[in-house]
Amino acid sequence: MRLQTILIAAALAAGTSAGSAQTAGDWVLANYRGAGYWFPGIIQTVGNGRATVLYDDGDRETLSLDSIRPYNWMIGSRVECNFRGQGNWYAGTITSLAGGSLGIAYDDGDREKTVTGRCRSR
């Protein structure tokens, strides 16, 4: 997880563009395996209408640029997170955001500090 945190910090420090989401180094949301869930990651390479994304959880995938959008999570955004990393996904709202760390208020009343690699959006 330390590598993902370093990559996220580097991308933010480099002033990644939230508008283009098509340049190496951009922090993005990508539709992992076309399943309809958008996971955060950083574009590693771009070419021929495709990009390789290193997801914040460590997975890597090459996909078409239309399966990538700018990272747009902010306080108040609705997400689903893997509660305590135990494999169960629950809906909630981002209450704090600092780089790769998130505070989540779950719909059932639970709260958690977690990392972007354990969350997704629709």
TAURZI-V196944 format. One record per residue. SS is DSSP state (a for helix, b for strand, c for the rest). OMEGA is omega in radians with two decimals (999 if undefined). Layout:
SS_OMEGA ; SS_OMEGA
This chain:
c_-3.13 ; a_3.13 ; a_-3.14 ; a_3.13 ; a_3.12 ; a_3.13 ; a_3.12 ; a_3.14 ; a_3.14 ; a_3.13 ; a_3.13 ; a_3.14 ; a_-3.13 ; c_3.12 ; c_-3.12 ; c_-3.10 ; c_3.08 ; c_-3.09 ; c_-3.03 ; c_3.14 ; c_3.14 ; c_-3.09 ; c_3.07 ; c_-3.12 ; c_3.12 ; c_3.02 ; b_-2.98 ; b_2.89 ; b_-3.11 ; b_-3.11 ; b_-3.03 ; a_3.13 ; a_3.08 ; a_-3.05 ; c_3.12 ; c_3.07 ; c_-3.10 ; b_-3.10 ; b_3.14 ; b_3.08 ; b_-3.13 ; b_3.10 ; b_3.09 ; b_-3.13 ; b_3.10 ; b_3.06 ; b_3.08 ; c_3.10 ; c_-3.13 ; b_3.10 ; b_3.01 ; b_-3.11 ; b_2.96 ; b_-3.11 ; b_-3.11 ; c_3.10 ; c_3.09 ; c_3.07 ; c_3.12 ; b_-3.13 ; b_2.99 ; b_-3.07 ; b_-3.13 ; b_-3.11 ; a_3.11 ; a_3.05 ; a_-3.11 ; b_3.06 ; b_-3.13 ; b_3.03 ; c_-3.08 ; c_3.11 ; c_3.10 ; c_3.08 ; c_-3.10 ; c_3.12 ; c_3.08 ; b_3.12 ; b_2.94 ; b_-3.12 ; b_3.10 ; b_-3.01 ; a_3.14 ; a_3.11 ; a_-3.06 ; c_3.06 ; c_3.12 ; c_-3.09 ; b_-3.14 ; b_3.14 ; b_3.09 ; b_-3.10 ; b_3.09 ; b_3.14 ; b_3.05 ; b_-3.06 ; b_3.11 ; b_-3.10 ; c_-3.12 ; c_3.14 ; b_-3.14 ; b_2.88 ; b_-3.09 ; b_2.95 ; b_-3.11 ; b_-3.12 ; c_-3.13 ; c_3.10 ; c_3.09 ; c_3.07 ; b_-3.12 ; b_2.89 ; b_-3.09 ; b_3.13 ; b_-3.09 ; a_-3.13 ; a_3.10 ; a_-3.09 ; b_3.12 ; b_3.06 ; b_3.13 ; c_999
